[in-house]
Amino acid sequence: MNPFPIVPQCPKTGCGWPELSQLIQNLMNLLLYGAIPLAVIVILYGGFVILTAAGSETRFSKGKSAIIGAIVGLFIVFGSYILVILITTKAL
């Protein structure tokens, strides 16, 4: 059995809003579970570039921009995750 089913099971009467909502939430969970390790890797890469810059301004700015990009990307992913959860659970 799949530990993380993306597509929910539909009842015999057919799929509706609850199944679509669950599908969207599952896709956002998958995005979130993929974005966090990727951001950690990019932050570690940026830190490594900064540590090995040896006074080079271009390498330092490259590492800094990698770290800032990863953090901004995480904020975008978390914000979209919260927005999708709010919309699909009809909390608005």
PDB file of N, CA, C and O in Angstrom:
ATOM      1  N   MET A   1       0.844  -1.184   0.000  1.00  0.00           N
ATOM      2  CA  MET A   1       0.000   0.000   0.000  1.00  0.00           C
ATOM      3  C   MET A   1       0.884   1.240   0.000  1.00  0.00           C
ATOM      4  O   MET A   1       1.938   1.270   0.636  1.00  0.00           O
ATOM      5  N   ASN A   2       0.446   2.243  -0.712  1.00  0.00           N
ATOM      6  CA  ASN A   2       1.188   3.493  -0.834  1.00  0.00           C
ATOM      7  C   ASN A   2       1.077   4.288   0.471  1.00  0.00           C
ATOM      8  O   ASN A   2      -0.039   4.569   0.910  1.00  0.00           O
ATOM      9  N   PRO A   3       2.201   4.662   1.107  1.00  0.00           N
ATOM     10  CA  PRO A   3       2.122   5.384   2.377  1.00  0.00           C
ATOM     11  C   PRO A   3       1.632   6.816   2.214  1.00  0.00           C
ATOM     12  O   PRO A   3       1.150   7.413   3.177  1.00  0.00           O
ATOM     13  N   PHE A   4       1.749   7.382   1.007  1.00  0.00           N
ATOM     14  CA  PHE A   4       1.293   8.748   0.775  1.00  0.00           C
ATOM     15  C   PHE A   4       0.470   8.798  -0.503  1.00  0.00           C
ATOM     16  O   PHE A   4       0.980   9.186  -1.554  1.00  0.00           O
ATOM     17  N   PRO A   5      -0.805   8.407  -0.424  1.00  0.00           N
ATOM     18  CA  PRO A   5      -1.622   8.396  -1.642  1.00  0.00           C
ATOM     19  C   PRO A   5      -1.955   9.826  -2.085  1.00  0.00           C
ATOM     20  O   PRO A   5      -2.467  10.624  -1.299  1.00  0.00           O
ATOM     21  N   ILE A   6      -1.664  10.132  -3.323  1.00  0.00           N
ATOM     22  CA  ILE A   6      -1.935  11.465  -3.850  1.00  0.00           C
ATOM     23  C   ILE A   6      -3.409  11.588  -4.220  1.00  0.00           C
ATOM     24  O   ILE A   6      -4.078  12.541  -3.820  1.00  0.00           O
ATOM     25  N   VAL A   7      -3.905  10.630  -4.977  1.00  0.00           N
ATOM     26  CA  VAL A   7      -5.285  10.691  -5.447  1.00  0.00           C
ATOM     27  C   VAL A   7      -6.189   9.992  -4.438  1.00  0.00           C
ATOM     28  O   VAL A   7      -5.994   8.812  -4.147  1.00  0.00           O
ATOM     29  N   PRO A   8      -7.183  10.713  -3.899  1.00  0.00           N
ATOM     30  CA  PRO A   8      -8.069  10.081  -2.917  1.00  0.00           C
ATOM     31  C   PRO A   8      -9.042   9.111  -3.588  1.00  0.00           C
ATOM     32  O   PRO A   8      -9.311   9.203  -4.786  1.00  0.00           O
ATOM     33  N   GLN A   9      -9.558   8.190  -2.793  1.00  0.00           N
ATOM     34  CA  GLN A   9     -10.548   7.234  -3.289  1.00  0.00           C
ATOM     35  C   GLN A   9     -11.903   7.924  -3.416  1.00  0.00           C
ATOM     36  O   GLN A   9     -12.351   8.606  -2.494  1.00  0.00           O
ATOM     37  N   CYS A  10     -12.540   7.742  -4.547  1.00  0.00           N
ATOM     38  CA  CYS A  10     -13.862   8.324  -4.768  1.00  0.00           C
ATOM     39  C   CYS A  10     -14.938   7.308  -4.390  1.00  0.00           C
ATOM     40  O   CYS A  10     -14.754   6.106  -4.582  1.00  0.00           O
ATOM     41  N   PRO A  11     -16.062   7.789  -3.852  1.00  0.00           N
ATOM     42  CA  PRO A  11     -17.167   6.864  -3.570  1.00  0.00           C
ATOM     43  C   PRO A  11     -17.799   6.391  -4.875  1.00  0.00           C
ATOM     44  O   PRO A  11     -17.500   6.913  -5.949  1.00  0.00           O
ATOM     45  N   LYS A  12     -18.675   5.396  -4.767  1.00  0.00           N
ATOM     46  CA  LYS A  12     -19.317   4.834  -5.960  1.00  0.00           C
ATOM     47  C   LYS A  12     -20.198   5.858  -6.678  1.00  0.00           C
ATOM     48  O   LYS A  12     -20.462   5.715  -7.872  1.00  0.00           O
ATOM     49  N   THR A  13     -20.653   6.888  -5.962  1.00  0.00           N
ATOM     50  CA  THR A  13     -21.490   7.910  -6.585  1.00  0.00           C
ATOM     51  C   THR A  13     -20.683   8.889  -7.423  1.00  0.00           C
ATOM     52  O   THR A  13     -21.272   9.665  -8.174  1.00  0.00           O
ATOM     53  N   GLY A  14     -19.378   8.883  -7.325  1.00  0.00           N
ATOM     54  CA  GLY A  14     -18.527   9.765  -8.116  1.00  0.00           C
ATOM     55  C   GLY A  14     -17.754  10.738  -7.247  1.00  0.00           C
ATOM     56  O   GLY A  14     -18.012  10.876  -6.051  1.00  0.00           O
ATOM     57  N   CYS A  15     -16.818  11.397  -7.864  1.00  0.00           N
ATOM     58  CA  CYS A  15     -15.989  12.358  -7.145  1.00  0.00           C
ATOM     59  C   CYS A  15     -16.699  13.702  -7.070  1.00  0.00           C
ATOM     60  O   CYS A  15     -17.474  14.069  -7.953  1.00  0.00           O
ATOM     61  N   GLY A  16     -16.416  14.419  -6.005  1.00  0.00           N
ATOM     62  CA  GLY A  16     -17.014  15.736  -5.812  1.00  0.00           C
ATOM     63  C   GLY A  16     -16.013  16.690  -5.194  1.00  0.00           C
ATOM     64  O   GLY A  16     -14.801  16.485  -5.266  1.00  0.00           O
ATOM     65  N   TRP A  17     -16.551  17.746  -4.579  1.00  0.00           N
ATOM     66  CA  TRP A  17     -15.710  18.760  -3.963  1.00  0.00           C
ATOM     67  C   TRP A  17     -14.803  18.198  -2.857  1.00  0.00           C
ATOM     68  O   TRP A  17     -13.631  18.571  -2.809  1.00  0.00           O
ATOM     69  N   PRO A  18     -15.280  17.333  -1.981  1.00  0.00           N
ATOM     70  CA  PRO A  18     -14.378  16.836  -0.930  1.00  0.00           C
ATOM     71  C   PRO A  18     -13.158  16.093  -1.490  1.00  0.00           C
ATOM     72  O   PRO A  18     -12.056  16.216  -0.955  1.00  0.00           O
ATOM     73  N   GLU A  19     -13.354  15.328  -2.559  1.00  0.00           N
ATOM     74  CA  GLU A  19     -12.236  14.596  -3.143  1.00  0.00           C
ATOM     75  C   GLU A  19     -11.269  15.545  -3.860  1.00  0.00           C
ATOM     76  O   GLU A  19     -10.054  15.354  -3.798  1.00  0.00           O
ATOM     77  N   LEU A  20     -11.801  16.562  -4.538  1.00  0.00           N
ATOM     78  CA  LEU A  20     -10.949  17.555  -5.180  1.00  0.00           C
ATOM     79  C   LEU A  20     -10.155  18.334  -4.131  1.00  0.00           C
ATOM     80  O   LEU A  20      -8.966  18.599  -4.304  1.00  0.00           O
ATOM     81  N   SER A  21     -10.826  18.690  -3.055  1.00  0.00           N
ATOM     82  CA  SER A  21     -10.156  19.384  -1.968  1.00  0.00           C
ATOM     83  C   SER A  21      -9.047  18.530  -1.367  1.00  0.00           C
ATOM     84  O   SER A  21      -7.965  19.040  -1.074  1.00  0.00           O
ATOM     85  N   GLN A  22      -9.297  17.260  -1.184  1.00  0.00           N
ATOM     86  CA  GLN A  22      -8.289  16.358  -0.641  1.00  0.00           C
ATOM     87  C   GLN A  22      -7.123  16.196  -1.611  1.00  0.00           C
ATOM     88  O   GLN A  22      -5.971  16.129  -1.180  1.00  0.00           O
ATOM     89  N   LEU A  23      -7.401  16.133  -2.911  1.00  0.00           N
ATOM     90  CA  LEU A  23      -6.354  16.031  -3.919  1.00  0.00           C
ATOM     91  C   LEU A  23      -5.446  17.258  -3.877  1.00  0.00           C
ATOM     92  O   LEU A  23      -4.222  17.127  -3.920  1.00  0.00           O
ATOM     93  N   ILE A  24      -6.034  18.437  -3.794  1.00  0.00           N
ATOM     94  CA  ILE A  24      -5.244  19.672  -3.732  1.00  0.00           C
ATOM     95  C   ILE A  24      -4.398  19.705  -2.461  1.00  0.00           C
ATOM     96  O   ILE A  24      -3.230  20.092  -2.503  1.00  0.00           O
ATOM     97  N   GLN A  25      -4.978  19.305  -1.343  1.00  0.00           N
ATOM     98  CA  GLN A  25      -4.217  19.271  -0.095  1.00  0.00           C
ATOM     99  C   GLN A  25      -3.070  18.260  -0.175  1.00  0.00           C
ATOM    100  O   GLN A  25      -1.979  18.522   0.331  1.00  0.00           O
ATOM    101  N   ASN A  26      -3.309  17.115  -0.802  1.00  0.00           N
ATOM    102  CA  ASN A  26      -2.251  16.109  -0.954  1.00  0.00           C
ATOM    103  C   ASN A  26      -1.111  16.627  -1.826  1.00  0.00           C
ATOM    104  O   ASN A  26       0.060  16.385  -1.534  1.00  0.00           O
ATOM    105  N   LEU A  27      -1.459  17.344  -2.903  1.00  0.00           N
ATOM    106  CA  LEU A  27      -0.427  17.906  -3.765  1.00  0.00           C
ATOM    107  C   LEU A  27       0.384  18.975  -3.036  1.00  0.00           C
ATOM    108  O   LEU A  27       1.600  19.060  -3.212  1.00  0.00           O
ATOM    109  N   MET A  28      -0.277  19.782  -2.227  1.00  0.00           N
ATOM    110  CA  MET A  28       0.439  20.805  -1.455  1.00  0.00           C
ATOM    111  C   MET A  28       1.334  20.166  -0.399  1.00  0.00           C
ATOM    112  O   MET A  28       2.433  20.658  -0.143  1.00  0.00           O
ATOM    113  N   ASN A  29       0.883  19.081   0.213  1.00  0.00           N
ATOM    114  CA  ASN A  29       1.732  18.371   1.167  1.00  0.00           C
ATOM    115  C   ASN A  29       2.981  17.825   0.477  1.00  0.00           C
ATOM    116  O   ASN A  29       4.083  17.896   1.021  1.00  0.00           O
ATOM    117  N   LEU A  30       2.798  17.281  -0.721  1.00  0.00           N
ATOM    118  CA  LEU A  30       3.933  16.768  -1.479  1.00  0.00           C
ATOM    119  C   LEU A  30       4.910  17.895  -1.813  1.00  0.00           C
ATOM    120  O   LEU A  30       6.124  17.716  -1.709  1.00  0.00           O
ATOM    121  N   LEU A  31       4.391  19.043  -2.209  1.00  0.00           N
ATOM    122  CA  LEU A  31       5.236  20.197  -2.495  1.00  0.00           C
ATOM    123  C   LEU A  31       5.994  20.634  -1.247  1.00  0.00           C
ATOM    124  O   LEU A  31       7.181  20.954  -1.309  1.00  0.00           O
ATOM    125  N   LEU A  32       5.303  20.643  -0.125  1.00  0.00           N
ATOM    126  CA  LEU A  32       5.931  21.062   1.125  1.00  0.00           C
ATOM    127  C   LEU A  32       7.019  20.082   1.541  1.00  0.00           C
ATOM    128  O   LEU A  32       8.097  20.498   1.966  1.00  0.00           O
ATOM    129  N   TYR A  33       6.749  18.788   1.423  1.00  0.00           N
ATOM    130  CA  TYR A  33       7.738  17.789   1.811  1.00  0.00           C
ATOM    131  C   TYR A  33       8.942  17.777   0.869  1.00  0.00           C
ATOM    132  O   TYR A  33      10.020  17.320   1.249  1.00  0.00           O
ATOM    133  N   GLY A  34       8.770  18.268  -0.334  1.00  0.00           N
ATOM    134  CA  GLY A  34       9.896  18.364  -1.256  1.00  0.00           C
ATOM    135  C   GLY A  34      10.656  19.665  -1.137  1.00  0.00           C
ATOM    136  O   GLY A  34      11.863  19.706  -1.379  1.00  0.00           O
ATOM    137  N   ALA A  35       9.958  20.740  -0.763  1.00  0.00           N
ATOM    138  CA  ALA A  35      10.582  22.059  -0.702  1.00  0.00           C
ATOM    139  C   ALA A  35      11.499  22.222   0.502  1.00  0.00           C
ATOM    140  O   ALA A  35      12.523  22.899   0.411  1.00  0.00           O
ATOM    141  N   ILE A  36      11.150  21.616   1.619  1.00  0.00           N
ATOM    142  CA  ILE A  36      11.960  21.787   2.830  1.00  0.00           C
ATOM    143  C   ILE A  36      13.356  21.182   2.668  1.00  0.00           C
ATOM    144  O   ILE A  36      14.338  21.872   2.940  1.00  0.00           O
ATOM    145  N   PRO A  37      13.488  19.926   2.237  1.00  0.00           N
ATOM    146  CA  PRO A  37      14.858  19.405   2.053  1.00  0.00           C
ATOM    147  C   PRO A  37      15.640  20.151   0.971  1.00  0.00           C
ATOM    148  O   PRO A  37      16.851  20.334   1.097  1.00  0.00           O
ATOM    149  N   LEU A  38      14.959  20.578  -0.085  1.00  0.00           N
ATOM    150  CA  LEU A  38      15.625  21.326  -1.144  1.00  0.00           C
ATOM    151  C   LEU A  38      16.149  22.664  -0.616  1.00  0.00           C
ATOM    152  O   LEU A  38      17.261  23.076  -0.947  1.00  0.00           O
ATOM    153  N   ALA A  39      15.346  23.333   0.203  1.00  0.00           N
ATOM    154  CA  ALA A  39      15.778  24.608   0.782  1.00  0.00           C
ATOM    155  C   ALA A  39      16.965  24.403   1.716  1.00  0.00           C
ATOM    156  O   ALA A  39      17.889  25.217   1.729  1.00  0.00           O
ATOM    157  N   VAL A  40      16.950  23.341   2.487  1.00  0.00           N
ATOM    158  CA  VAL A  40      18.083  23.056   3.384  1.00  0.00           C
ATOM    159  C   VAL A  40      19.353  22.819   2.567  1.00  0.00           C
ATOM    160  O   VAL A  40      20.424  23.301   2.936  1.00  0.00           O
ATOM    161  N   ILE A  41      19.244  22.093   1.476  1.00  0.00           N
ATOM    162  CA  ILE A  41      20.408  21.840   0.629  1.00  0.00           C
ATOM    163  C   ILE A  41      20.944  23.144   0.032  1.00  0.00           C
ATOM    164  O   ILE A  41      22.155  23.361  -0.008  1.00  0.00           O
ATOM    165  N   VAL A  42      20.038  24.008  -0.431  1.00  0.00           N
ATOM    166  CA  VAL A  42      20.475  25.277  -1.019  1.00  0.00           C
ATOM    167  C   VAL A  42      21.097  26.181   0.044  1.00  0.00           C
ATOM    168  O   VAL A  42      22.077  26.872  -0.236  1.00  0.00           O
ATOM    169  N   ILE A  43      20.546  26.186   1.253  1.00  0.00           N
ATOM    170  CA  ILE A  43      21.124  26.986   2.332  1.00  0.00           C
ATOM    171  C   ILE A  43      22.517  26.463   2.689  1.00  0.00           C
ATOM    172  O   ILE A  43      23.438  27.254   2.895  1.00  0.00           O
ATOM    173  N   LEU A  44      22.678  25.152   2.763  1.00  0.00           N
ATOM    174  CA  LEU A  44      24.003  24.584   3.028  1.00  0.00           C
ATOM    175  C   LEU A  44      24.982  24.918   1.908  1.00  0.00           C
ATOM    176  O   LEU A  44      26.145  25.220   2.172  1.00  0.00           O
ATOM    177  N   TYR A  45      24.523  24.866   0.675  1.00  0.00           N
ATOM    178  CA  TYR A  45      25.375  25.235  -0.455  1.00  0.00           C
ATOM    179  C   TYR A  45      25.798  26.697  -0.359  1.00  0.00           C
ATOM    180  O   TYR A  45      26.969  27.024  -0.555  1.00  0.00           O
ATOM    181  N   GLY A  46      24.844  27.574  -0.059  1.00  0.00           N
ATOM    182  CA  GLY A  46      25.168  28.990   0.079  1.00  0.00           C
ATOM    183  C   GLY A  46      26.157  29.239   1.198  1.00  0.00           C
ATOM    184  O   GLY A  46      27.068  30.056   1.057  1.00  0.00           O
ATOM    185  N   GLY A  47      25.985  28.541   2.309  1.00  0.00           N
ATOM    186  CA  GLY A  47      26.934  28.666   3.406  1.00  0.00           C
ATOM    187  C   GLY A  47      28.310  28.168   3.029  1.00  0.00           C
ATOM    188  O   GLY A  47      29.314  28.770   3.407  1.00  0.00           O
ATOM    189  N   PHE A  48      28.370  27.073   2.286  1.00  0.00           N
ATOM    190  CA  PHE A  48      29.659  26.544   1.837  1.00  0.00           C
ATOM    191  C   PHE A  48      30.349  27.530   0.900  1.00  0.00           C
ATOM    192  O   PHE A  48      31.557  27.744   0.994  1.00  0.00           O
ATOM    193  N   VAL A  49      29.574  28.131  -0.004  1.00  0.00           N
ATOM    194  CA  VAL A  49      30.155  29.110  -0.936  1.00  0.00           C
ATOM    195  C   VAL A  49      30.679  30.314  -0.168  1.00  0.00           C
ATOM    196  O   VAL A  49      31.748  30.831  -0.496  1.00  0.00           O
ATOM    197  N   ILE A  50      29.955  30.771   0.840  1.00  0.00           N
ATOM    198  CA  ILE A  50      30.407  31.904   1.639  1.00  0.00           C
ATOM    199  C   ILE A  50      31.674  31.543   2.409  1.00  0.00           C
ATOM    200  O   ILE A  50      32.613  32.336   2.474  1.00  0.00           O
ATOM    201  N   LEU A  51      31.699  30.351   2.987  1.00  0.00           N
ATOM    202  CA  LEU A  51      32.877  29.947   3.761  1.00  0.00           C
ATOM    203  C   LEU A  51      34.123  29.793   2.901  1.00  0.00           C
ATOM    204  O   LEU A  51      35.235  30.040   3.369  1.00  0.00           O
ATOM    205  N   THR A  52      33.949  29.392   1.659  1.00  0.00           N
ATOM    206  CA  THR A  52      35.100  29.192   0.781  1.00  0.00           C
ATOM    207  C   THR A  52      35.330  30.381  -0.147  1.00  0.00           C
ATOM    208  O   THR A  52      36.068  30.256  -1.125  1.00  0.00           O
ATOM    209  N   ALA A  53      34.727  31.515   0.129  1.00  0.00           N
ATOM    210  CA  ALA A  53      34.870  32.690  -0.737  1.00  0.00           C
ATOM    211  C   ALA A  53      36.282  33.248  -0.696  1.00  0.00           C
ATOM    212  O   ALA A  53      36.755  33.769  -1.706  1.00  0.00           O
ATOM    213  N   ALA A  54      36.966  33.159   0.426  1.00  0.00           N
ATOM    214  CA  ALA A  54      38.349  33.637   0.584  1.00  0.00           C
ATOM    215  C   ALA A  54      38.503  35.090   0.152  1.00  0.00           C
ATOM    216  O   ALA A  54      39.463  35.451  -0.528  1.00  0.00           O
ATOM    217  N   GLY A  55      37.543  35.917   0.555  1.00  0.00           N
ATOM    218  CA  GLY A  55      37.637  37.342   0.262  1.00  0.00           C
ATOM    219  C   GLY A  55      37.047  37.755  -1.067  1.00  0.00           C
ATOM    220  O   GLY A  55      37.024  38.946  -1.377  1.00  0.00           O
ATOM    221  N   SER A  56      36.573  36.826  -1.858  1.00  0.00           N
ATOM    222  CA  SER A  56      35.998  37.151  -3.159  1.00  0.00           C
ATOM    223  C   SER A  56      34.576  37.685  -2.968  1.00  0.00           C
ATOM    224  O   SER A  56      33.704  36.992  -2.443  1.00  0.00           O
ATOM    225  N   GLU A  57      34.363  38.914  -3.399  1.00  0.00           N
ATOM    226  CA  GLU A  57      33.034  39.535  -3.256  1.00  0.00           C
ATOM    227  C   GLU A  57      31.976  38.827  -4.104  1.00  0.00           C
ATOM    228  O   GLU A  57      30.824  38.706  -3.687  1.00  0.00           O
ATOM    229  N   THR A  58      32.364  38.359  -5.291  1.00  0.00           N
ATOM    230  CA  THR A  58      31.373  37.716  -6.155  1.00  0.00           C
ATOM    231  C   THR A  58      30.904  36.387  -5.571  1.00  0.00           C
ATOM    232  O   THR A  58      29.717  36.066  -5.624  1.00  0.00           O
ATOM    233  N   ARG A  59      31.842  35.610  -5.010  1.00  0.00           N
ATOM    234  CA  ARG A  59      31.443  34.333  -4.395  1.00  0.00           C
ATOM    235  C   ARG A  59      30.627  34.561  -3.141  1.00  0.00           C
ATOM    236  O   ARG A  59      29.686  33.817  -2.865  1.00  0.00           O
ATOM    237  N   PHE A  60      30.981  35.592  -2.373  1.00  0.00           N
ATOM    238  CA  PHE A  60      30.217  35.905  -1.175  1.00  0.00           C
ATOM    239  C   PHE A  60      28.793  36.308  -1.545  1.00  0.00           C
ATOM    240  O   PHE A  60      27.837  35.847  -0.920  1.00  0.00           O
ATOM    241  N   SER A  61      28.645  37.159  -2.552  1.00  0.00           N
ATOM    242  CA  SER A  61      27.300  37.586  -2.957  1.00  0.00           C
ATOM    243  C   SER A  61      26.517  36.429  -3.574  1.00  0.00           C
ATOM    244  O   SER A  61      25.294  36.375  -3.448  1.00  0.00           O
ATOM    245  N   LYS A  62      27.216  35.497  -4.244  1.00  0.00           N
ATOM    246  CA  LYS A  62      26.538  34.323  -4.805  1.00  0.00           C
ATOM    247  C   LYS A  62      25.980  33.438  -3.692  1.00  0.00           C
ATOM    248  O   LYS A  62      24.845  32.969  -3.781  1.00  0.00           O
ATOM    249  N   GLY A  63      26.772  33.209  -2.645  1.00  0.00           N
ATOM    250  CA  GLY A  63      26.300  32.418  -1.511  1.00  0.00           C
ATOM    251  C   GLY A  63      25.171  33.105  -0.763  1.00  0.00           C
ATOM    252  O   GLY A  63      24.201  32.468  -0.355  1.00  0.00           O
ATOM    253  N   LYS A  64      25.307  34.404  -0.590  1.00  0.00           N
ATOM    254  CA  LYS A  64      24.268  35.168   0.105  1.00  0.00           C
ATOM    255  C   LYS A  64      22.956  35.134  -0.674  1.00  0.00           C
ATOM    256  O   LYS A  64      21.890  34.967  -0.082  1.00  0.00           O
ATOM    257  N   SER A  65      23.026  35.291  -1.995  1.00  0.00           N
ATOM    258  CA  SER A  65      21.800  35.269  -2.796  1.00  0.00           C
ATOM    259  C   SER A  65      21.164  33.882  -2.807  1.00  0.00           C
ATOM    260  O   SER A  65      19.942  33.766  -2.899  1.00  0.00           O
ATOM    261  N   ALA A  66      21.978  32.825  -2.714  1.00  0.00           N
ATOM    262  CA  ALA A  66      21.427  31.467  -2.649  1.00  0.00           C
ATOM    263  C   ALA A  66      20.655  31.272  -1.349  1.00  0.00           C
ATOM    264  O   ALA A  66      19.566  30.698  -1.349  1.00  0.00           O
ATOM    265  N   ILE A  67      21.218  31.747  -0.250  1.00  0.00           N
ATOM    266  CA  ILE A  67      20.537  31.614   1.044  1.00  0.00           C
ATOM    267  C   ILE A  67      19.258  32.441   1.072  1.00  0.00           C
ATOM    268  O   ILE A  67      18.220  31.966   1.531  1.00  0.00           O
ATOM    269  N   ILE A  68      19.329  33.670   0.588  1.00  0.00           N
ATOM    270  CA  ILE A  68      18.132  34.525   0.574  1.00  0.00           C
ATOM    271  C   ILE A  68      17.068  33.934  -0.345  1.00  0.00           C
ATOM    272  O   ILE A  68      15.883  33.964  -0.013  1.00  0.00           O
ATOM    273  N   GLY A  69      17.469  33.405  -1.479  1.00  0.00           N
ATOM    274  CA  GLY A  69      16.507  32.783  -2.400  1.00  0.00           C
ATOM    275  C   GLY A  69      15.819  31.573  -1.790  1.00  0.00           C
ATOM    276  O   GLY A  69      14.623  31.367  -1.993  1.00  0.00           O
ATOM    277  N   ALA A  70      16.569  30.774  -1.046  1.00  0.00           N
ATOM    278  CA  ALA A  70      15.976  29.601  -0.400  1.00  0.00           C
ATOM    279  C   ALA A  70      14.978  30.013   0.671  1.00  0.00           C
ATOM    280  O   ALA A  70      13.915  29.406   0.793  1.00  0.00           O
ATOM    281  N   ILE A  71      15.308  31.031   1.441  1.00  0.00           N
ATOM    282  CA  ILE A  71      14.405  31.486   2.499  1.00  0.00           C
ATOM    283  C   ILE A  71      13.152  32.111   1.910  1.00  0.00           C
ATOM    284  O   ILE A  71      12.049  31.860   2.394  1.00  0.00           O
ATOM    285  N   VAL A  72      13.309  32.926   0.865  1.00  0.00           N
ATOM    286  CA  VAL A  72      12.137  33.521   0.205  1.00  0.00           C
ATOM    287  C   VAL A  72      11.277  32.425  -0.413  1.00  0.00           C
ATOM    288  O   VAL A  72      10.050  32.487  -0.341  1.00  0.00           O
ATOM    289  N   GLY A  73      11.907  31.428  -1.016  1.00  0.00           N
ATOM    290  CA  GLY A  73      11.151  30.315  -1.586  1.00  0.00           C
ATOM    291  C   GLY A  73      10.357  29.556  -0.535  1.00  0.00           C
ATOM    292  O   GLY A  73       9.220  29.154  -0.783  1.00  0.00           O
ATOM    293  N   LEU A  74      10.953  29.356   0.641  1.00  0.00           N
ATOM    294  CA  LEU A  74      10.217  28.694   1.720  1.00  0.00           C
ATOM    295  C   LEU A  74       9.028  29.517   2.171  1.00  0.00           C
ATOM    296  O   LEU A  74       7.959  28.965   2.427  1.00  0.00           O
ATOM    297  N   PHE A  75       9.194  30.835   2.273  1.00  0.00           N
ATOM    298  CA  PHE A  75       8.066  31.685   2.639  1.00  0.00           C
ATOM    299  C   PHE A  75       6.952  31.602   1.601  1.00  0.00           C
ATOM    300  O   PHE A  75       5.774  31.584   1.959  1.00  0.00           O
ATOM    301  N   ILE A  76       7.308  31.552   0.329  1.00  0.00           N
ATOM    302  CA  ILE A  76       6.294  31.432  -0.723  1.00  0.00           C
ATOM    303  C   ILE A  76       5.568  30.096  -0.621  1.00  0.00           C
ATOM    304  O   ILE A  76       4.345  30.044  -0.742  1.00  0.00           O
ATOM    305  N   VAL A  77       6.315  29.015  -0.399  1.00  0.00           N
ATOM    306  CA  VAL A  77       5.699  27.687  -0.288  1.00  0.00           C
ATOM    307  C   VAL A  77       4.793  27.622   0.941  1.00  0.00           C
ATOM    308  O   VAL A  77       3.668  27.130   0.854  1.00  0.00           O
ATOM    309  N   PHE A  78       5.275  28.116   2.093  1.00  0.00           N
ATOM    310  CA  PHE A  78       4.441  28.097   3.300  1.00  0.00           C
ATOM    311  C   PHE A  78       3.211  28.973   3.141  1.00  0.00           C
ATOM    312  O   PHE A  78       2.123  28.600   3.580  1.00  0.00           O
ATOM    313  N   GLY A  79       3.371  30.137   2.516  1.00  0.00           N
ATOM    314  CA  GLY A  79       2.220  31.014   2.294  1.00  0.00           C
ATOM    315  C   GLY A  79       1.182  30.388   1.382  1.00  0.00           C
ATOM    316  O   GLY A  79      -0.017  30.473   1.648  1.00  0.00           O
ATOM    317  N   SER A  80       1.638  29.759   0.307  1.00  0.00           N
ATOM    318  CA  SER A  80       0.684  29.110  -0.596  1.00  0.00           C
ATOM    319  C   SER A  80       0.031  27.913   0.080  1.00  0.00           C
ATOM    320  O   SER A  80      -1.144  27.632  -0.154  1.00  0.00           O
ATOM    321  N   TYR A  81       0.785  27.207   0.916  1.00  0.00           N
ATOM    322  CA  TYR A  81       0.229  26.070   1.645  1.00  0.00           C
ATOM    323  C   TYR A  81      -0.896  26.543   2.576  1.00  0.00           C
ATOM    324  O   TYR A  81      -1.976  25.954   2.609  1.00  0.00           O
ATOM    325  N   ILE A  82      -0.628  27.595   3.316  1.00  0.00           N
ATOM    326  CA  ILE A  82      -1.652  28.132   4.230  1.00  0.00           C
ATOM    327  C   ILE A  82      -2.867  28.606   3.449  1.00  0.00           C
ATOM    328  O   ILE A  82      -4.002  28.357   3.858  1.00  0.00           O
ATOM    329  N   LEU A  83      -2.643  29.287   2.327  1.00  0.00           N
ATOM    330  CA  LEU A  83      -3.752  29.782   1.517  1.00  0.00           C
ATOM    331  C   LEU A  83      -4.597  28.634   0.973  1.00  0.00           C
ATOM    332  O   LEU A  83      -5.825  28.701   1.014  1.00  0.00           O
ATOM    333  N   VAL A  84      -3.960  27.590   0.468  1.00  0.00           N
ATOM    334  CA  VAL A  84      -4.703  26.450  -0.069  1.00  0.00           C
ATOM    335  C   VAL A  84      -5.483  25.742   1.031  1.00  0.00           C
ATOM    336  O   VAL A  84      -6.631  25.354   0.816  1.00  0.00           O
ATOM    337  N   ILE A  85      -4.886  25.568   2.200  1.00  0.00           N
ATOM    338  CA  ILE A  85      -5.589  24.922   3.307  1.00  0.00           C
ATOM    339  C   ILE A  85      -6.786  25.751   3.731  1.00  0.00           C
ATOM    340  O   ILE A  85      -7.855  25.202   4.000  1.00  0.00           O
ATOM    341  N   LEU A  86      -6.623  27.067   3.795  1.00  0.00           N
ATOM    342  CA  LEU A  86      -7.751  27.921   4.164  1.00  0.00           C
ATOM    343  C   LEU A  86      -8.884  27.847   3.145  1.00  0.00           C
ATOM    344  O   LEU A  86     -10.057  27.808   3.517  1.00  0.00           O
ATOM    345  N   ILE A  87      -8.534  27.828   1.866  1.00  0.00           N
ATOM    346  CA  ILE A  87      -9.572  27.788   0.840  1.00  0.00           C
ATOM    347  C   ILE A  87     -10.251  26.415   0.787  1.00  0.00           C
ATOM    348  O   ILE A  87     -11.475  26.337   0.681  1.00  0.00           O
ATOM    349  N   THR A  88      -9.473  25.342   0.860  1.00  0.00           N
ATOM    350  CA  THR A  88     -10.071  24.020   0.688  1.00  0.00           C
ATOM    351  C   THR A  88     -10.854  23.576   1.931  1.00  0.00           C
ATOM    352  O   THR A  88     -11.728  22.717   1.819  1.00  0.00           O
ATOM    353  N   THR A  89     -10.569  24.130   3.093  1.00  0.00           N
ATOM    354  CA  THR A  89     -11.359  23.777   4.276  1.00  0.00           C
ATOM    355  C   THR A  89     -12.488  24.752   4.525  1.00  0.00           C
ATOM    356  O   THR A  89     -13.183  24.664   5.538  1.00  0.00           O
ATOM    357  N   LYS A  90     -12.673  25.685   3.600  1.00  0.00           N
ATOM    358  CA  LYS A  90     -13.765  26.682   3.667  1.00  0.00           C
ATOM    359  C   LYS A  90     -13.707  27.500   4.958  1.00  0.00           C
ATOM    360  O   LYS A  90     -14.739  27.798   5.559  1.00  0.00           O
ATOM    361  N   ALA A  91     -12.493  27.858   5.377  1.00  0.00           N
ATOM    362  CA  ALA A  91     -12.326  28.620   6.597  1.00  0.00           C
ATOM    363  C   ALA A  91     -12.462  30.119   6.363  1.00  0.00           C
ATOM    364  O   ALA A  91     -12.555  30.888   7.320  1.00  0.00           O
ATOM    365  N   LEU A  92     -12.474  30.542   5.101  1.00  0.00           N
ATOM    366  CA  LEU A  92     -12.583  31.985   4.825  1.00  0.00           C
ATOM    367  C   LEU A  92     -14.005  32.470   4.938  1.00  0.00           C
ATOM    368  O   LEU A  92     -14.271  33.656   4.737  1.00  0.00           O
TER     369      LEU A  92
END
